[in-house]
Amino acid sequence: MIPTRRILTAAWTTAGLATMTSAFAWTLAVPTIPASGAEPIAPAPAMLTIDGPRPGQATDDLRRHDPFRLDRTPTNARYNPYAPIAPPPAARPATVRPPLALAGIVGGPPWNALIEGIPGRENGVLLAVGDSTNGVRLVRITGDTATVAGFDTVWVLTPRQPWR
């Protein structure tokens, strides 16, 4: 017989014996009901009582000091699922983010970046690190990338590649 087969057989045998033993033990664990003439079963121990406010008082305290509100007071608005739904507030128009492009990096240390697409500027703008124009600020020039911040956004621009 193969060793793996012996191990598998031993495992199944052990599982079967464990199942039969636990079933037998379970049948023995059922309490017997005493005959009417026998002494009664002792009553269960008394439940622990917690000193403190009664449930009604506790709910009133919770209602008065609402733990889920910052000001710890109940709300004035009542919940009414049948009330008409108020229209949502008008959405704020999204900030238009310009399509910025890095036309090139010029010079030697200190480097300058030629950036196109800045609002209010028809042509590209040459910026040094720290310079800003019309809400766009050049943060960093690294290798062939320029990092530009403005309009709640940070762009990492790379030079435009010619179509091949």
C-alpha positions in Angstrom: 0.0 0.0 0.0 1.3 3.5 -0.8 2.3 5.6 2.3 0.1 8.4 1.2 -2.9 6.0 1.1 -2.1 4.7 4.6 -2.0 8.3 5.9 -5.3 9.1 4.2 -6.9 5.9 5.6 -5.7 6.7 9.1 -7.0 10.2 8.9 -10.5 9.0 7.8 -10.6 6.4 10.5 -9.6 8.9 13.2 -12.3 11.3 11.9 -15.0 8.6 12.0 -14.0 7.5 15.5 -14.1 11.1 16.7 -17.6 11.6 15.2 -19.0 8.4 16.8 -17.4 9.2 20.2 -18.8 12.8 20.2 -22.3 11.5 19.2 -22.2 9.0 22.0 -21.0 11.6 24.5 -23.8 14.0 23.3 -26.5 11.4 24.1 -25.1 11.0 27.6 -25.0 14.7 28.2 -28.8 15.1 28.1 -30.0 15.9 31.6 -32.5 13.5 33.1 -35.9 14.8 34.3 -36.4 14.0 37.9 -39.5 12.0 38.8 -42.3 13.9 40.6 -41.3 12.5 44.0 -37.6 13.4 43.6 -36.2 16.7 44.9 -36.5 19.6 42.5 -33.7 21.0 40.5 -32.0 24.0 42.2 -33.1 27.3 40.7 -30.7 29.2 38.4 -28.6 31.8 40.2 -30.0 35.3 40.3 -29.2 37.5 37.4 -26.7 40.2 38.1 -28.2 43.6 38.4 -26.4 46.8 37.4 -26.7 49.8 39.7 -27.7 52.7 37.6 -30.6 54.4 35.8 -33.5 52.3 34.6 -33.9 51.8 30.8 -36.6 54.4 30.6 -34.5 57.0 32.4 -31.5 56.1 30.3 -33.4 56.6 27.0 -34.6 60.0 28.3 -31.0 61.0 29.1 -29.9 59.9 25.7 -32.7 61.8 24.0 -31.8 65.0 26.0 -28.0 64.7 25.5 -27.8 63.3 21.9 -24.4 61.6 21.7 -24.3 61.7 17.9 -24.5 65.5 17.5 -21.7 67.9 18.0 -23.7 70.3 20.1 -25.2 67.4 22.2 -28.7 68.7 21.8 -31.6 67.1 19.9 -32.4 68.4 16.4 -35.3 70.7 15.7 -36.1 69.0 12.4 -38.4 66.0 12.7 -37.9 63.0 10.5 -40.7 62.7 7.9 -40.2 60.2 5.1 -43.3 61.4 3.3 -42.2 65.0 3.0 -41.3 66.2 -0.5 -37.6 66.0 -1.3 -35.9 69.4 -1.5 -33.9 69.9 -4.7 -30.2 69.6 -4.2 -28.2 72.8 -4.1 -27.0 74.0 -7.4 -23.6 72.5 -8.3 -20.7 74.8 -8.5 -19.2 74.8 -12.0 -16.0 72.9 -12.2 -12.8 74.9 -12.4 -11.7 74.9 -16.0 -8.2 73.4 -16.1 -6.1 74.6 -19.0 -4.4 72.0 -21.3 -0.8 72.9 -20.4 2.1 71.6 -22.5 5.8 71.8 -22.1 7.3 73.1 -25.3 10.8 72.7 -24.1 13.5 73.3 -21.5 15.9 76.1 -22.2 19.3 77.2 -21.0 21.7 75.8 -18.5 21.7 76.1 -14.8 19.4 77.8 -14.0 17.0 76.0 -16.3 13.9 77.7 -17.7 10.7 76.0 -19.1 8.7 77.1 -22.1 5.1 76.3 -21.2 2.2 76.7 -23.6 -1.6 76.8 -22.8 -1.5 79.2 -19.9 -4.8 81.1 -19.8 -4.6 84.7 -20.9 -1.3 84.1 -22.8 -1.5 83.4 -26.5 2.0 82.2 -26.9 4.2 80.1 -24.7 5.7 81.6 -21.5 9.3 81.1 -20.4 9.3 80.5 -16.6 12.1 79.9 -14.2 11.6 77.8 -11.0 9.4 79.8 -8.6 8.0 82.1 -11.3 4.2 82.3 -11.7 1.8 83.8 -14.3 -2.0 83.9 -14.4 -2.3 81.4 -11.5 0.3 78.9 -12.9 3.6 78.5 -11.0 6.6 76.5 -12.0 7.6 74.3 -9.1 10.5 72.2 -10.3 12.5 71.2 -13.4 14.0 67.7 -13.3 15.7 66.2 -16.3 13.1 66.4 -19.1 10.1 67.1 -16.9 8.6 70.3 -15.4 6.3 70.4 -12.4 3.7 73.1 -12.6 1.1 73.9 -9.8 -2.1 75.9 -10.0 -5.9 75.8 -10.2 -5.9 73.1 -7.4 -3.8 70.8 -9.5 -0.2 69.8 -10.0 0.9 68.9 -13.5 4.1 67.0 -14.4 4.8 68.0 -17.9 7.1 66.3 -20.4 8.1 67.7 -23.8 5.8 67.1 -26.7 7.0 64.3 -29.0 6.8 64.8 -32.7 4.4 62.5 -34.5 6.3 59.6 -36.1 
